[in-house]
């Protein structure tokens, strides 16, 4: 069996809900040994998200797969001794509290760095560790709004539009967490030095505006809804069909645009060569009228024979059951420690050396507490005393 890419990486995960846990799940899929540190009196709210499958939140079981659970009250004085002992070996820390919280618990970077100078400490927050927003609460919608993205997303008439997924949390928070930890880990392998990483989800989503922002910084007009080539200001858009479904139309390159317009009998629109903004809008209205006359099934058949970057908007069920997702083995069956099976999304990173996905679904709170404590030298009697005094569960 192939060795997992991140075998030997050991992480203490103090994060909760979505951004941090999704990021550490990606690392666990790739072989990292992750201990999820959770307060038994205030557990991760993801555990309460319905539906429950085999008594476990399906979302929690998915996003926390591959992790062991340590149920510990971090406010208890004796809990620090446990974390300090773990940090000798689990020398990558992920935390998602507001700035200052871990310091008050005696678990800040400076504290842990004294115990293990090689530690890699990653703080993931909405607004970063510095600035006037550092201590403010926020969610995906707020980070998207403050980054400027929402000012040029959506429609002129209705304004910003909510996305079906948490773009900032996952695309900026989770993914940047993984990139930063891997970069720090590689640097430590080379130099022997640890590092502190400050990740702001808002910084990350702002960085993703690179295309528009680079133009604006160079003197172009500030973008707004439906003013840009890729945000509704061109033929590149969604179009409603006669049966209330939608078609995604993305023919950016001239060859695809010619192919698309010819397929819907509107090829003559390009006879004048370069088009004015007004002409583009008139063509777009014509495209919308044309697409609206036939059901989605008709257009699927038309564009199956045409290379034009045009595809149907699938429902989630269709996405799972039809190509391309259905042909990429993206749904897997993961069992929990009791043998119960959960259908989950596979690791989206594909390697020729093997399939790397965590082998065990997210578990009950404190399922591995005894095992983790025994591994760092605690006896059964000591564990029982810690449990009776409310330090662990």
Secondary structure, DSSP 8 states (H G I E B T S, - for coil): ----TTTT-EEEE---TTHHHHHHHHHHHTT-EEEEEE-TTS--GGGG-S-EETTEEHHHHHHTTTEEEEEB-TTSHHHHHHHHHHHTT--EEEE-S-TTHHHHTT-SHHHHHHH-TT-EEEEEESS-SSSTTTT----HHHHHHHTTGGGGSSBTTTB----SS-HIIIIIIIHHHHHHHHHHHHHHHHH---EEEEEEHHHHHHHTTHHHHHHHHTT-----TT-STTTTSSS-EEEE-TTS-EEEE---SHHHHHHHHHHTT-GGGGTTSS--HHHHHHHHHHHHHHHTTS-HHHHHHHHHT--SSEEE---HHHHHHSTTGGGTT-EEEEE-TTS-EEEEE--S--BTTB----SB----TTTTHHHHHHHTT--HHHHHHHHHTTSB-
